[in-house]
């Protein structure tokens, strides 16, 4: 199980990357949620 502080850190990293590459502000929340869901799926396959 992923700890909450790791999830929070990933959110910050994803949001910064989206800003860096000019992602539309109104779509950042959905994109962040999608990336975190993908990361959870990958992490579950590695265990």
Secondary structure by P-SEA (a helix, b strand, c coil): cccaaaaaaaaaaaaaaaaaacccccaaaaaaaaaaaaaaaaaaaac
